Amino acid sequence: MRPRKTILLVGVLVIWVLMTYLAFMRSVRGTDGSRPRPAFASNKLMLEKVQDFEQNLKSFADSRQNLYRDIINILRRTDKVSSVPAQLIPAGSQESPGAAVQEAEVPKERQAPPAEEEDGKGVLGVPAPLAPIPEAEDGRPEVERVLSKFQQRYLNNDPAFPVIPVVVFACNRISVNKCLDDLIRYRPSAEQFPIIVSQDCDDEATRNTILSYRDEVTLIQQPDQSDIPVPPKEKKYKGYYKISRHYGWALRAVFGQGFDSVILVEDDLSVAPDFYEYFLGTYPILKRDKSLWCVSAWNDNGKEGLIDTTAHDLLYRSDFFPGLGWMMTKDLWDELEPKWPKAFWDDWIRQPEQRKERACIRPELPRTRTFGKIGVSNGLFFDKHLKFIKLSEEFVSFTKTNLSYLVKSAYDDAFLKTVYQSPVVTLDELKRGMVMTREPIRIAYHTKEQYKRATKNLGLMDDFKSGVPRTAYRGVVSFFYNGQRVYLAPSANWKGYDLTWS
């Protein structure tokens, strides 16, 4: 195709030169084809020559404009054929838990930038069109061809240094730049942590924002933009169906390249300075302890006043799947992929059939924080809760820290001993400042109503998912109150979570 385009361009330019020459010759010859007459020719004849010259110039200008259009059209056709498709190009440069990606029918945070702004532009400042994703020449899906550039699974073939892609789920938030800025700023190694932005929604302004990072990130785009059939009663939840479709597609694509684990991030998350160090430090435990199934950077009760802001290195096991910046393994994906849900994937993953009594690691101080108020959940929990989450600002060298206490065989005995040896106080005593010790204390609950009353009075999140309270481990919720460690705990002979509490 390239020689043919070159010949066309040369032909157009030759025609342009000939037309310019002819226009010039016509302007210097008389209307009868003779050479110019002497200066004493009549004024009438001179006027006719001037008018004829003006007409020739107008004709020449029109022809030149047509030639411009022809050249631009040829360049555009060449660009579409030879360039990487817009959806899959190596780019340079939830408000409520689980509702991370904005969908097309949700109002955008701000208007799209003008077409003449830098980066992501087509010919002469026109934005490049969003073309459908074709298959590569070898018959592979284009997304597979783009991701195949990531050949390393371990740095220097050393399993101690796994390559862990960070998959950012984006839709139509141009503020994704805040998330990407953090991820790039704190990234210790581009080779070990390639950033892959998976975009849904075909939003051009967001796409251009992502492309502005050039080779710092790789952009892939979810190709299926068809409408999703939704039961009439769930029509208002269509955005959650699109989110689930997007997650399933992106995880299949990335894990299909043979990576051992990935970190999942939504486009409205800020990350802490030790975000990568946190996941690197916990990776060996996640791989070794089969009673774990994820590591999350999120604490649902991570508001200042409910956490020990000096305990930067404190981590927990949690039966509640936190999401919002989390790491999963390929083994888990292989288990979940065949039954991936059509909607509400985060609630689905918390069900007993998926969780199978496995736990996640979570921090005392969150390593992610959401700034996205507008989304499919319409700001649910944001003003009341999420905007108060405190992001850790101190770097902890987790890879040099002994985290073996998080292994189930060691953790359960130590944690439960600490909890149930703590003195019991009432909610009213705690609220009134009548507790006589500064050591950890325990508030007991036995019913759903008692738990709800305590959480609402103390400012904790009070909901359940599949019977599991947020942040709970074996029914125990750990938090800080007035500078003191408090455990909201069931009886010591706890028998398990009650699904009817959801």
ZINOR-V278143 format. One record per residue. N is the residue number from 0. SS is DSSP state (alpha for helix, beta for strand, coil for the rest). PHI is phi in radians with two decimals (none if undefined). NEAR is the number of other C-alpha atoms within 12 Angstrom. Layout:
BEGIN
n->N ss->SS phi->PHI near->NEAR
n->N ss->SS phi->PHI near->NEAR
END
This chain:
BEGIN
n->0 ss->coil phi->none near->14
n->1 ss->alpha phi->-1.12 near->15
n->2 ss->alpha phi->-1.05 near->10
n->3 ss->alpha phi->-1.11 near->13
n->4 ss->alpha phi->-1.15 near->23
n->5 ss->alpha phi->-1.11 near->16
n->6 ss->alpha phi->-1.08 near->15
n->7 ss->alpha phi->-1.07 near->23
n->8 ss->alpha phi->-1.13 near->24
n->9 ss->alpha phi->-1.06 near->18
n->10 ss->alpha phi->-1.07 near->18
n->11 ss->alpha phi->-1.10 near->25
n->12 ss->alpha phi->-1.14 near->19
n->13 ss->alpha phi->-1.08 near->15
n->14 ss->alpha phi->-1.06 near->20
n->15 ss->alpha phi->-1.05 near->25
n->16 ss->alpha phi->-1.10 near->18
n->17 ss->alpha phi->-1.09 near->17
n->18 ss->alpha phi->-1.13 near->23
n->19 ss->alpha phi->-1.09 near->23
n->20 ss->alpha phi->-1.11 near->17
n->21 ss->alpha phi->-1.10 near->19
n->22 ss->alpha phi->-1.10 near->25
n->23 ss->alpha phi->-1.17 near->19
n->24 ss->alpha phi->-1.14 near->20
n->25 ss->alpha phi->-1.14 near->27
n->26 ss->alpha phi->-1.29 near->26
n->27 ss->alpha phi->-1.75 near->22
n->28 ss->coil phi->-1.77 near->20
n->29 ss->coil phi->-1.30 near->22
n->30 ss->coil phi->-1.18 near->22
n->31 ss->coil phi->-1.65 near->12
n->32 ss->coil phi->1.60 near->12
n->33 ss->coil phi->-1.42 near->13
n->34 ss->coil phi->-1.28 near->13
n->35 ss->coil phi->-0.99 near->19
n->36 ss->coil phi->-1.34 near->18
n->37 ss->coil phi->-1.08 near->12
n->38 ss->coil phi->-1.15 near->9
n->39 ss->coil phi->-1.51 near->10
n->40 ss->coil phi->-1.11 near->14
n->41 ss->coil phi->-1.14 near->12
n->42 ss->alpha phi->-1.11 near->13
n->43 ss->alpha phi->-1.12 near->11
n->44 ss->alpha phi->-1.14 near->19
n->45 ss->alpha phi->-1.12 near->21
n->46 ss->alpha phi->-1.09 near->15
n->47 ss->alpha phi->-1.07 near->17
n->48 ss->alpha phi->-1.12 near->24
n->49 ss->alpha phi->-1.09 near->20
n->50 ss->alpha phi->-1.09 near->16
n->51 ss->alpha phi->-1.13 near->22
n->52 ss->alpha phi->-1.16 near->24
n->53 ss->alpha phi->-1.08 near->18
n->54 ss->alpha phi->-1.14 near->17
n->55 ss->alpha phi->-1.09 near->25
n->56 ss->alpha phi->-1.10 near->23
n->57 ss->alpha phi->-1.12 near->15
n->58 ss->alpha phi->-1.10 near->20
n->59 ss->alpha phi->-1.13 near->26
n->60 ss->alpha phi->-1.11 near->18
n->61 ss->alpha phi->-1.07 near->17
n->62 ss->alpha phi->-1.10 near->22
n->63 ss->alpha phi->-1.11 near->23
n->64 ss->alpha phi->-1.08 near->15
n->65 ss->alpha phi->-1.09 near->17
n->66 ss->alpha phi->-1.14 near->26
n->67 ss->alpha phi->-0.96 near->19
n->68 ss->alpha phi->-1.07 near->18
n->69 ss->alpha phi->-1.08 near->23
n->70 ss->alpha phi->-1.11 near->26
n->71 ss->alpha phi->-1.08 near->23
n->72 ss->alpha phi->-1.09 near->21
n->73 ss->alpha phi->-1.12 near->26
n->74 ss->alpha phi->-1.10 near->23
n->75 ss->alpha phi->-1.13 near->22
n->76 ss->alpha phi->-1.10 near->22
n->77 ss->alpha phi->-1.11 near->23
n->78 ss->alpha phi->-1.12 near->21
n->79 ss->alpha phi->-1.16 near->23
n->80 ss->alpha phi->-1.39 near->17
n->81 ss->alpha phi->-1.58 near->14
n->82 ss->coil phi->-1.53 near->18
n->83 ss->coil phi->-1.20 near->28
n->84 ss->coil phi->-0.96 near->30
n->85 ss->coil phi->-1.04 near->40
n->86 ss->coil phi->-1.29 near->39
n->87 ss->coil phi->-2.29 near->39
n->88 ss->beta phi->-2.30 near->39
n->89 ss->coil phi->-1.12 near->36
n->90 ss->coil phi->-1.52 near->33
n->91 ss->beta phi->-1.73 near->24
n->92 ss->coil phi->0.78 near->26
n->93 ss->coil phi->none near->40
n->94 ss->coil phi->-0.31 near->33
n->95 ss->coil phi->-1.75 near->37
n->96 ss->coil phi->-0.92 near->46
n->97 ss->coil phi->1.58 near->40
n->98 ss->coil phi->-1.90 near->44
n->99 ss->coil phi->-1.56 near->47
n->100 ss->coil phi->-1.86 near->48
n->101 ss->coil phi->-1.22 near->47
n->102 ss->coil phi->-1.96 near->38
n->103 ss->coil phi->-1.05 near->29
n->104 ss->coil phi->-1.42 near->23
n->105 ss->coil phi->-1.62 near->25
n->106 ss->coil phi->-0.97 near->20
n->107 ss->coil phi->-1.38 near->26
n->108 ss->coil phi->-1.20 near->25
n->109 ss->coil phi->-2.69 near->15
n->110 ss->coil phi->-1.28 near->16
n->111 ss->coil phi->-1.16 near->22
n->112 ss->coil phi->-1.18 near->22
n->113 ss->coil phi->-1.03 near->17
n->114 ss->coil phi->-1.14 near->22
n->115 ss->coil phi->-1.46 near->18
n->116 ss->coil phi->-1.20 near->18
n->117 ss->coil phi->-1.24 near->19
n->118 ss->coil phi->1.22 near->29
n->119 ss->coil phi->1.25 near->35
n->120 ss->beta phi->-1.62 near->25
n->121 ss->coil phi->-1.65 near->26
n->122 ss->alpha phi->-1.20 near->23
n->123 ss->alpha phi->0.92 near->20
n->124 ss->alpha phi->1.44 near->16
n->125 ss->coil phi->-1.43 near->19
n->126 ss->beta phi->-1.00 near->27
n->127 ss->coil phi->-1.13 near->28
n->128 ss->coil phi->-1.25 near->26
n->129 ss->coil phi->-1.54 near->30
n->130 ss->coil phi->-1.47 near->20
n->131 ss->coil phi->-1.11 near->21
n->132 ss->coil phi->-1.33 near->28
n->133 ss->coil phi->-1.55 near->25
n->134 ss->beta phi->-1.48 near->18
n->135 ss->coil phi->-1.18 near->17
n->136 ss->coil phi->-1.06 near->11
n->137 ss->coil phi->-1.53 near->10
n->138 ss->coil phi->1.59 near->11
n->139 ss->coil phi->-1.34 near->16
n->140 ss->beta phi->-1.02 near->24
n->141 ss->alpha phi->-1.06 near->29
n->142 ss->alpha phi->-1.08 near->41
n->143 ss->alpha phi->-1.19 near->30
n->144 ss->alpha phi->-1.13 near->28
n->145 ss->alpha phi->-1.15 near->32
n->146 ss->alpha phi->-1.31 near->36
n->147 ss->coil phi->-1.18 near->24
n->148 ss->coil phi->-1.19 near->19
n->149 ss->coil phi->-1.51 near->29
n->150 ss->coil phi->-1.53 near->20
n->151 ss->coil phi->-1.38 near->26
n->152 ss->coil phi->-1.84 near->28
n->153 ss->beta phi->-2.42 near->22
n->154 ss->alpha phi->-1.17 near->19
n->155 ss->alpha phi->0.96 near->14
n->156 ss->alpha phi->1.02 near->13
n->157 ss->coil phi->-1.82 near->12
n->158 ss->coil phi->-1.03 near->18
n->159 ss->coil phi->-1.27 near->18
n->160 ss->coil phi->-2.22 near->24
n->161 ss->beta phi->-1.24 near->30
n->162 ss->coil phi->-1.47 near->34
n->163 ss->coil phi->-2.09 near->42
n->164 ss->beta phi->-1.12 near->47
n->165 ss->beta phi->-1.80 near->43
n->166 ss->beta phi->-1.71 near->42
n->167 ss->beta phi->-1.74 near->44
n->168 ss->beta phi->-1.60 near->49
n->169 ss->beta phi->-2.20 near->50
n->170 ss->coil phi->-2.47 near->46
n->171 ss->coil phi->-2.30 near->41
n->172 ss->coil phi->-1.78 near->46
n->173 ss->coil phi->-1.27 near->31
n->174 ss->coil phi->-1.31 near->34
n->175 ss->alpha phi->-0.99 near->41
n->176 ss->alpha phi->-1.07 near->33
n->177 ss->alpha phi->-1.13 near->26
n->178 ss->alpha phi->-1.12 near->36
n->179 ss->alpha phi->-1.15 near->42
n->180 ss->alpha phi->-1.04 near->27
n->181 ss->alpha phi->-1.11 near->27
n->182 ss->alpha phi->-1.07 near->44
n->183 ss->alpha phi->-1.34 near->30
n->184 ss->alpha phi->-1.07 near->22
n->185 ss->alpha phi->-1.70 near->24
n->186 ss->coil phi->-1.23 near->30
n->187 ss->coil phi->-1.33 near->18
n->188 ss->coil phi->-2.70 near->23
n->189 ss->coil phi->-1.19 near->25
n->190 ss->coil phi->-1.28 near->25
n->191 ss->coil phi->-1.43 near->32
n->192 ss->coil phi->-2.22 near->37
n->193 ss->coil phi->-1.12 near->38
n->194 ss->beta phi->-1.73 near->43
n->195 ss->beta phi->-1.99 near->47
n->196 ss->beta phi->-1.68 near->52
n->197 ss->beta phi->-1.78 near->48
n->198 ss->beta phi->-1.89 near->50
n->199 ss->coil phi->-1.90 near->41
n->200 ss->coil phi->1.50 near->35
n->201 ss->coil phi->0.99 near->32
n->202 ss->coil phi->-1.47 near->32
n->203 ss->alpha phi->-1.23 near->35
n->204 ss->alpha phi->-1.10 near->38
n->205 ss->alpha phi->-1.16 near->40
n->206 ss->alpha phi->-1.02 near->45
n->207 ss->alpha phi->-1.13 near->42
n->208 ss->alpha phi->-1.08 near->39
n->209 ss->alpha phi->-1.14 near->48
n->210 ss->alpha phi->-1.12 near->37
n->211 ss->beta phi->-1.15 near->29
n->212 ss->coil phi->-1.48 near->31
n->213 ss->alpha phi->0.87 near->22
n->214 ss->alpha phi->-1.46 near->21
n->215 ss->alpha phi->-1.28 near->28
n->216 ss->coil phi->-2.38 near->37
n->217 ss->beta phi->-2.06 near->40
n->218 ss->beta phi->-1.78 near->45
n->219 ss->beta phi->-2.13 near->43
n->220 ss->beta phi->-2.31 near->46
n->221 ss->coil phi->-1.09 near->38
n->222 ss->coil phi->-1.39 near->29
n->223 ss->coil phi->-1.54 near->21
n->224 ss->coil phi->-1.82 near->24
n->225 ss->coil phi->-1.22 near->15
n->226 ss->coil phi->-1.19 near->15
n->227 ss->coil phi->-1.91 near->22
n->228 ss->coil phi->-1.11 near->17
n->229 ss->coil phi->-2.27 near->17
n->230 ss->coil phi->-0.95 near->13
n->231 ss->alpha phi->-0.90 near->10
n->232 ss->alpha phi->-1.23 near->9
n->233 ss->alpha phi->-1.97 near->15
n->234 ss->alpha phi->-1.01 near->17
n->235 ss->alpha phi->-1.26 near->19
n->236 ss->alpha phi->-1.80 near->27
n->237 ss->alpha phi->-1.00 near->29
n->238 ss->alpha phi->-1.00 near->37
n->239 ss->alpha phi->-1.25 near->36
n->240 ss->alpha phi->-1.17 near->33
n->241 ss->alpha phi->-1.17 near->41
n->242 ss->alpha phi->-1.07 near->43
n->243 ss->alpha phi->-1.12 near->36
n->244 ss->alpha phi->-1.07 near->34
n->245 ss->alpha phi->-1.13 near->43
n->246 ss->alpha phi->-1.04 near->43
n->247 ss->alpha phi->-1.05 near->33
n->248 ss->alpha phi->-1.11 near->32
n->249 ss->alpha phi->-1.15 near->38
n->250 ss->alpha phi->-1.17 near->40
n->251 ss->alpha phi->-1.07 near->28
n->252 ss->alpha phi->-1.15 near->34
n->253 ss->alpha phi->-1.28 near->41
n->254 ss->alpha phi->-1.17 near->34
n->255 ss->coil phi->-1.13 near->25
n->256 ss->coil phi->-1.55 near->27
n->257 ss->coil phi->1.63 near->28
n->258 ss->coil phi->-1.17 near->35
n->259 ss->coil phi->-1.45 near->30
n->260 ss->beta phi->-2.77 near->40
n->261 ss->beta phi->-2.43 near->44
n->262 ss->beta phi->-1.91 near->42
n->263 ss->beta phi->-1.83 near->42
n->264 ss->beta phi->-2.34 near->45
n->265 ss->beta phi->-1.57 near->49
n->266 ss->coil phi->-1.28 near->48
n->267 ss->coil phi->-2.00 near->43
n->268 ss->beta phi->-1.94 near->46
n->269 ss->beta phi->-1.64 near->40
n->270 ss->beta phi->-2.15 near->42
n->271 ss->coil phi->-1.41 near->36
n->272 ss->coil phi->-1.03 near->29
n->273 ss->coil phi->-1.79 near->34
n->274 ss->alpha phi->-0.94 near->46
n->275 ss->alpha phi->-1.23 near->43
n->276 ss->alpha phi->-1.08 near->30
n->277 ss->alpha phi->-1.06 near->45
n->278 ss->alpha phi->-1.26 near->45
n->279 ss->alpha phi->-1.14 near->36
n->280 ss->alpha phi->-1.21 near->31
n->281 ss->alpha phi->-1.61 near->42
n->282 ss->alpha phi->-0.96 near->39
n->283 ss->alpha phi->-1.05 near->30
n->284 ss->alpha phi->-1.23 near->31
n->285 ss->alpha phi->-1.03 near->37
n->286 ss->alpha phi->-1.28 near->28
n->287 ss->alpha phi->-1.50 near->17
n->288 ss->coil phi->-1.64 near->26
n->289 ss->coil phi->-1.28 near->22
n->290 ss->coil phi->-1.46 near->27
n->291 ss->beta phi->-1.83 near->37
n->292 ss->beta phi->-2.33 near->42
n->293 ss->beta phi->-2.86 near->46
n->294 ss->beta phi->-2.16 near->48
n->295 ss->beta phi->-2.08 near->46
n->296 ss->coil phi->-1.56 near->46
n->297 ss->coil phi->-1.88 near->48
n->298 ss->coil phi->-2.19 near->50
n->299 ss->coil phi->-1.06 near->50
n->300 ss->coil phi->-1.90 near->42
n->301 ss->coil phi->-1.44 near->39
n->302 ss->beta phi->-1.49 near->31
n->303 ss->coil phi->-1.07 near->29
n->304 ss->coil phi->1.82 near->23
n->305 ss->coil phi->-1.96 near->33
n->306 ss->coil phi->-2.29 near->36
n->307 ss->coil phi->-1.47 near->29
n->308 ss->coil phi->-1.25 near->28
n->309 ss->coil phi->-1.69 near->17
n->310 ss->coil phi->-1.63 near->22
n->311 ss->coil phi->-1.14 near->29
n->312 ss->coil phi->-1.71 near->31
n->313 ss->coil phi->-1.40 near->29
n->314 ss->beta phi->-2.17 near->39
n->315 ss->beta phi->-2.29 near->43
n->316 ss->beta phi->-1.65 near->48
n->317 ss->beta phi->-2.48 near->44
n->318 ss->coil phi->-1.38 near->41
n->319 ss->coil phi->-1.60 near->46
n->320 ss->coil phi->-1.28 near->48
n->321 ss->coil phi->-1.45 near->43
n->322 ss->coil phi->1.19 near->43
n->323 ss->coil phi->0.88 near->42
n->324 ss->coil phi->1.65 near->46
n->325 ss->beta phi->-2.56 near->45
n->326 ss->beta phi->-2.00 near->43
n->327 ss->beta phi->-2.29 near->38
n->328 ss->beta phi->-1.77 near->34
n->329 ss->alpha phi->-1.13 near->29
n->330 ss->alpha phi->-1.03 near->21
n->331 ss->alpha phi->-1.18 near->30
n->332 ss->alpha phi->-1.10 near->32
n->333 ss->alpha phi->-1.05 near->21
n->334 ss->alpha phi->-1.34 near->18
n->335 ss->alpha phi->-1.53 near->26
n->336 ss->alpha phi->-0.95 near->26
n->337 ss->alpha phi->-1.10 near->13
n->338 ss->alpha phi->-2.10 near->18
n->339 ss->coil phi->-0.96 near->28
n->340 ss->coil phi->-1.38 near->25
n->341 ss->coil phi->-1.37 near->28
n->342 ss->coil phi->-2.75 near->30
n->343 ss->coil phi->0.90 near->30
n->344 ss->alpha phi->-1.06 near->31
n->345 ss->alpha phi->-1.25 near->33
n->346 ss->alpha phi->-1.24 near->31
n->347 ss->alpha phi->-1.07 near->23
n->348 ss->alpha phi->-1.21 near->35
n->349 ss->coil phi->-1.52 near->36
n->350 ss->coil phi->-1.22 near->27
n->351 ss->alpha phi->-0.98 near->23
n->352 ss->alpha phi->-1.12 near->15
n->353 ss->alpha phi->-1.67 near->26
n->354 ss->alpha phi->-1.19 near->29
n->355 ss->coil phi->0.92 near->22
n->356 ss->coil phi->1.07 near->27
n->357 ss->coil phi->-1.55 near->30
n->358 ss->beta phi->-2.08 near->38
n->359 ss->beta phi->-2.04 near->43
n->360 ss->beta phi->-1.56 near->47
n->361 ss->beta phi->-2.43 near->46
n->362 ss->beta phi->-1.68 near->45
n->363 ss->coil phi->-1.20 near->39
n->364 ss->coil phi->-1.68 near->43
n->365 ss->beta phi->-1.03 near->49
n->366 ss->coil phi->-1.80 near->46
n->367 ss->beta phi->-2.39 near->45
n->368 ss->beta phi->-2.60 near->45
n->369 ss->beta phi->-1.59 near->48
n->370 ss->coil phi->-1.99 near->35
n->371 ss->coil phi->-1.65 near->40
n->372 ss->coil phi->-1.46 near->35
n->373 ss->coil phi->-1.67 near->32
n->374 ss->coil phi->-3.11 near->39
n->375 ss->coil phi->-1.14 near->34
n->376 ss->coil phi->-1.57 near->29
n->377 ss->coil phi->0.95 near->27
n->378 ss->coil phi->1.34 near->27
n->379 ss->coil phi->-0.95 near->22
n->380 ss->coil phi->1.27 near->28
n->381 ss->coil phi->-1.14 near->26
n->382 ss->coil phi->-1.13 near->18
n->383 ss->coil phi->-1.38 near->17
n->384 ss->coil phi->-2.45 near->30
n->385 ss->alpha phi->-1.12 near->36
n->386 ss->alpha phi->-1.24 near->28
n->387 ss->alpha phi->-1.70 near->25
n->388 ss->beta phi->-1.08 near->35
n->389 ss->coil phi->-1.68 near->34
n->390 ss->beta phi->-1.56 near->36
n->391 ss->coil phi->-1.08 near->35
n->392 ss->coil phi->-2.03 near->23
n->393 ss->coil phi->-1.78 near->23
n->394 ss->coil phi->-1.43 near->22
n->395 ss->coil phi->-1.97 near->28
n->396 ss->coil phi->-1.45 near->21
n->397 ss->alpha phi->-1.12 near->27
n->398 ss->alpha phi->-1.20 near->24
n->399 ss->alpha phi->-1.87 near->14
n->400 ss->coil phi->-1.85 near->18
n->401 ss->coil phi->-1.35 near->17
n->402 ss->coil phi->-1.85 near->28
n->403 ss->alpha phi->-1.12 near->24
n->404 ss->alpha phi->-1.14 near->22
n->405 ss->alpha phi->-1.47 near->35
n->406 ss->coil phi->-1.14 near->30
n->407 ss->alpha phi->-0.92 near->31
n->408 ss->alpha phi->-1.06 near->17
n->409 ss->alpha phi->-1.60 near->16
n->410 ss->alpha phi->-1.19 near->25
n->411 ss->alpha phi->-1.01 near->23
n->412 ss->alpha phi->-1.08 near->17
n->413 ss->alpha phi->-1.18 near->17
n->414 ss->alpha phi->-1.13 near->28
n->415 ss->alpha phi->-1.17 near->29
n->416 ss->alpha phi->-1.11 near->16
n->417 ss->alpha phi->-1.08 near->23
n->418 ss->alpha phi->-1.14 near->33
n->419 ss->alpha phi->-1.51 near->27
n->420 ss->coil phi->-1.64 near->18
n->421 ss->coil phi->-1.31 near->24
n->422 ss->beta phi->-1.16 near->24
n->423 ss->beta phi->-1.52 near->26
n->424 ss->coil phi->-2.23 near->26
n->425 ss->coil phi->-1.57 near->24
n->426 ss->alpha phi->-1.07 near->29
n->427 ss->alpha phi->-1.12 near->15
n->428 ss->alpha phi->-1.08 near->17
n->429 ss->alpha phi->-1.16 near->30
n->430 ss->alpha phi->-1.15 near->19
n->431 ss->coil phi->-1.54 near->15
n->432 ss->coil phi->1.27 near->17
n->433 ss->coil phi->-1.72 near->14
n->434 ss->coil phi->-1.36 near->26
n->435 ss->coil phi->-1.59 near->15
n->436 ss->coil phi->-2.12 near->19
n->437 ss->coil phi->-1.79 near->19
n->438 ss->coil phi->-1.31 near->21
n->439 ss->coil phi->-0.99 near->29
n->440 ss->beta phi->-2.24 near->33
n->441 ss->beta phi->-2.29 near->38
n->442 ss->beta phi->-1.92 near->37
n->443 ss->beta phi->-1.58 near->31
n->444 ss->coil phi->-2.37 near->27
n->445 ss->coil phi->-2.24 near->24
n->446 ss->coil phi->-2.23 near->20
n->447 ss->alpha phi->-1.08 near->26
n->448 ss->alpha phi->-1.14 near->15
n->449 ss->alpha phi->-1.12 near->21
n->450 ss->alpha phi->-1.11 near->33
n->451 ss->alpha phi->-1.07 near->25
n->452 ss->alpha phi->-1.09 near->24
n->453 ss->alpha phi->-1.14 near->32
n->454 ss->alpha phi->-1.14 near->33
n->455 ss->alpha phi->-1.17 near->16
n->456 ss->alpha phi->-1.29 near->18
n->457 ss->alpha phi->-1.74 near->28
n->458 ss->coil phi->1.49 near->27
n->459 ss->coil phi->-1.48 near->39
n->460 ss->coil phi->-1.21 near->35
n->461 ss->coil phi->-1.92 near->31
n->462 ss->coil phi->-1.63 near->28
n->463 ss->beta phi->-2.17 near->30
n->464 ss->beta phi->-2.24 near->31
n->465 ss->coil phi->0.91 near->29
n->466 ss->coil phi->1.44 near->26
n->467 ss->beta phi->-1.70 near->37
n->468 ss->beta phi->-1.20 near->39
n->469 ss->coil phi->-1.06 near->40
n->470 ss->coil phi->1.28 near->41
n->471 ss->coil phi->-1.21 near->39
n->472 ss->beta phi->-2.29 near->35
n->473 ss->coil phi->0.90 near->38
n->474 ss->coil phi->1.45 near->36
n->475 ss->beta phi->-1.68 near->38
n->476 ss->beta phi->-1.93 near->43
n->477 ss->beta phi->-1.77 near->43
n->478 ss->beta phi->-2.75 near->43
n->479 ss->beta phi->-1.90 near->33
n->480 ss->beta phi->-2.60 near->35
n->481 ss->coil phi->0.91 near->21
n->482 ss->coil phi->1.32 near->23
n->483 ss->beta phi->-2.29 near->24
n->484 ss->beta phi->-1.27 near->31
n->485 ss->beta phi->-2.26 near->40
n->486 ss->beta phi->-2.01 near->44
n->487 ss->beta phi->-1.59 near->45
n->488 ss->beta phi->-2.36 near->41
n->489 ss->coil phi->-1.34 near->30
n->490 ss->coil phi->-1.16 near->22
n->491 ss->coil phi->-1.13 near->22
n->492 ss->coil phi->-1.69 near->12
n->493 ss->coil phi->-0.91 near->19
n->494 ss->coil phi->-1.87 near->11
n->495 ss->coil phi->2.24 near->22
n->496 ss->coil phi->-1.35 near->28
n->497 ss->coil phi->-1.80 near->21
n->498 ss->alpha phi->-1.06 near->16
n->499 ss->alpha phi->-1.27 near->12
n->500 ss->alpha phi->-1.36 near->21
n->501 ss->coil phi->-1.27 near->20
END
